[in-house]
Amino acid sequence: MKMKSIILLWIFIPLLSSGQGTPARTGKQKSGIKNGILNKATEQYDHCWKGFIGSGIPVFIHFCSHSIRYGKYGNIVSGEIIYLNTKKQQPIPLIGYTDSGKHFILSEYAKDGAVTGIIYANADKETLKGTWSKPSSEKTYILQLKACDTLIRSQDITTNPEDIFGNYYYRYGEKGYSGELKLRKINDQIALFYMFSVTSAPARNMADLIDNDTIPIPAATFTYKVPDTDGCRIKVQFFKQFVVVSYPDEDACRNAFGHNATYEGIYYKVPLLPGKKRTDRNKNF
């Protein structure tokens, strides 16, 4: 009887020390993508990829799909891209969304809100494949990356209500779509809210109905009725370093602005008011 107890104890102790039931994370981890859909079990860590844009631009990309919806699209995605052929190898923010959980649409944002690259890609268990394009150019390049075991903890993108005030901007090239959102705190009760967007050249149709409207101090996520429209509302979601604007009811806003003009989009927080001239950080193309 004593021998049996010793044997059972000998078996039980290794099970406890190995962490059975609560597997520990190691420095190496699979991509966490199954059948093109991100695995929720690894959402705490970014999915990392390394490969090439075109035939000679080496890049490293990491991103996380957050369990936060972007309007009629999929989940919001955030991460970074690093051009490995640059001297400083500075990370450039990547922000976008999933389309039905399988297709990723990501944009590179410069510090002034200019979009310097757009990625359309599909992910499976081992690869991230698609295209990369520059808004100011008509050229498109093949994107081919392989999953790697680099371990990067996903960033928490939620923000405090006190940090939502500021200027947000996006611009897809000199002739492309652009938009601006400003939220300025007046006092503890009210704020000024401004939005403007314009379509690509040559039409340059505008959405310009939110002109420094006085509103109660908003939460990090709020819904706003656009003035002078027949029930058009926008949903505004503030995060760290960016804000997402979508339509709860797209049909109600369909004819509210100039042809194809829209407030919908992802706006990047900029340190100063946007100027006419902006820096294009991406010099690879």
N, C-alpha and C positions, 0 to 999 in steps of 0.2 A: 504493500500500500504506500509505503514511504517512497519507493522507487517511482511509482506512477506520479506522485505529487511533484517530484523533482523534474520528471520529464515534461509535465504540463507547464510548470513554471519556466523551464528552459525555452519552450515554444512561445509562451506568452510575452516574455520580456522583449525579444526582438521585434515583435509586432508593435509594442508600445513605442519603442525607440525609433521605428521607421515611420511613425506618423500615419498609420493606416486609418482611413476614414477622413483624414484632413491632409491630403497630399501637399507637401512643401514645394514651393517654386524653386527651380534651379536656374542657373545662369543661361541655360539653353532651353528654348521653348519653341514649339511648332507654331506656325503662323496663326492658328486658331481660326482658319477659314475652311468651311466644309461646304462643298457644292455651291461655291460662290457666295455663301452667306456667312457673315461674321459669327463666330462662336461666342455666346455670352459668357462662357466660363473663363474667357481670357480678356474680357473687356477692361480689366484693371491695367493691362499692359498694351502698348501700341503694337500694331502689326508692322513689321519692318521689311523693307525691300531694297535690293541693290541691283543696279544694272545700267542700262544705257538709254539715252534719248538719241534717236538717229543711230549713226554708226560709230560715233566717237565722243559723246558727251556723257561721262560717268556721273551717276547720281545715287544718292541714298535717300529713301523716303520712309517716313514712319507716320502713322495716323491711327485714330480711334474713331469708331462709329458710336456716337452717343445715343442713348435711348430717349432722344428728344426729336420730335417731328418738325420738319420744315414744310409747313403748309400742306399742299397736295402731293408733295414729293415724299422721299423717305427720311431716314434719320440724318441729323446734322453730323458732319465729319470734320475733325480738326487734326492738324499735325504739322509737319515741316518737310521741306525738301532741301537737300544740301548738294550743291554742285561740287563734286570732288576734284575737278580740275582747276578750281579757283584757289588763290593763295591763302585766303583767310577761312575758306569753307564755312561761311556764315549761314546758319539756317534761315530759310525764308518761310514765313507762315503759309500753310495750306489750309483753306477752309472751303467746304462744299457740302455735298449731300449724296446720299445713295438714291438710286432709282430702283425701287422694288427690292432693295437689299443686295442686288447682284452687280449693278453698274455704278461706278463711282464718277462723279463730276466734281473736280477740285480746281480751285483757282489759287495762284500764287499772288500774295499781296505785298507790295512795297510799303515802306513806312508812311508814304503819303496817300495810300489807298489805291494806287494804280495797280491794275492786274497785269502782271508781267508774263503769265503763262497759264494755260488751261489744259487740264488733263481729263480725258475721257478714257476710262479703263474698266476692265473686268478682272476680278480676282478669283482664282481657284486655290486649291490647297498649296500649290507650290509657286505660282507665278502671278504677276500683275502685268497685264498686257493691254495696250491701247494706243492712244495717240497723244501727242503734246503739240500745242500750237501757241503762237504768240499773237495777241490781239492786234498789234500794229503791223502784222505781216500776214500774207495769205498762205504762207508755207505751213505744212503740217508734217510732223516727224513721228516715226514709229517709236513707241515706248515699250521696252521689254525689260522686266525686272524679275528677279528670283527672290523668294522668301529667304530671310536670314535669321539667325538666332539671337541677334542683338536684343537686349532686354531694356526697354524704356518704359517707365511708368507713365500711364496716361494722365494728362493734365485735367484738373477739375475746371471746367469752363464756366461754372456758375459765378455770378458776381454779386456784390453787395449793392443794394439800392442807392447807397451814397456815391457809388463809383460810376453810375450810368451816365452822368452828365458829361457833355463834351461834343465834339464834332466827328462825324462819321462820313466816310466817302468811298466811292468806287468809280473806276473808269476803265473801260475796255478799249484802250488805244485812243489816239487823238480823234478818230472819227466814229468811235463806237459808243455804245450806251454809257451813260454816267449818271450818278445820283449822289445826293447829299442829304444828310440828316443831322440836325442840331437840336440838342436839348440843353437849355440853360436855366439853372436854378435862380429864381428871383428872391424867394425867401423860403421859410419852412412850410409854406402852404401851396405856393404856385410856382410854375415853371413856364418858359417859352418853348414852344415846339414848332420846328420848321422842317419841311421836306421839299425837295425839288429833284426831278429826274427828267432826262431827255433821251430820245431815241437816237440811233446812229444817223450819220450824214447820208444823203443830203437833206432828208426830211426834217430832222431835229424837232419832232413833236414833243410836247411837254406835258408833264404832270406837275402842276404848280398851284394846287389849291390849299396847301397847308403853309400859311405865311405868318410865322411868329404868333401862333395861336396860344392864348393863355389857358393853361390846363392845371388841374390839381397835381401836386407832386405824385408822379406815377410809381408803381411798383416796377420791378425788373421786367415783368411781362404785363402788358396791358393791351386793351382793345380800344381803338379810337375811330370815331365816326368822322369821315372826311367831309369838310364843309361844302355846301353848295352841290351836293350829290343826292341822289335818290336812294339813300340807305347804304352807300358804299362804306365798308369798314375795313380797317387794317389791323392785323395783329403784330405787335412790336415786342420782340424778345431780345433783351440785352444779355450779353455774355462778356466774359473777359476779352477785351480788345476788339469786339465786333458786335453788331446788332443784325438780327434777321427780321425782315418784314414780309408778311404774307397776307393773303386774303382768306378770311373765314368763309366767305361766300363770293367766289370769283364772278358769278353772273351779275351780282349787284354792282360790280365795279367795271363791267365790260365797256360801257360807253361813257364813263365818267371823265376820261382824259382824251388827249389827242390820240390819233391812230397809233396803236401799239405802245403808247406810253404807259408806264407802270411804276408804282412805288415798290413793287415786290423786288426783293434782292437781298444780298448780303453786303453790308456796309462795314468798312474797316475803320477803327478809331484812329484818328490822326492827331498829332501833337498840336498843330496849328490849323488855322482856317485854310482850306484848299486854295492854291493859287493857280494861275493859268499854266505855268510851266511846272512839270513834274519830272522826277528822276526815274529813269528806267534802270532798275538794278540788274536786270538780267542781260549781260553782255555776250552771252554764248551764241546768240542768234541775230 
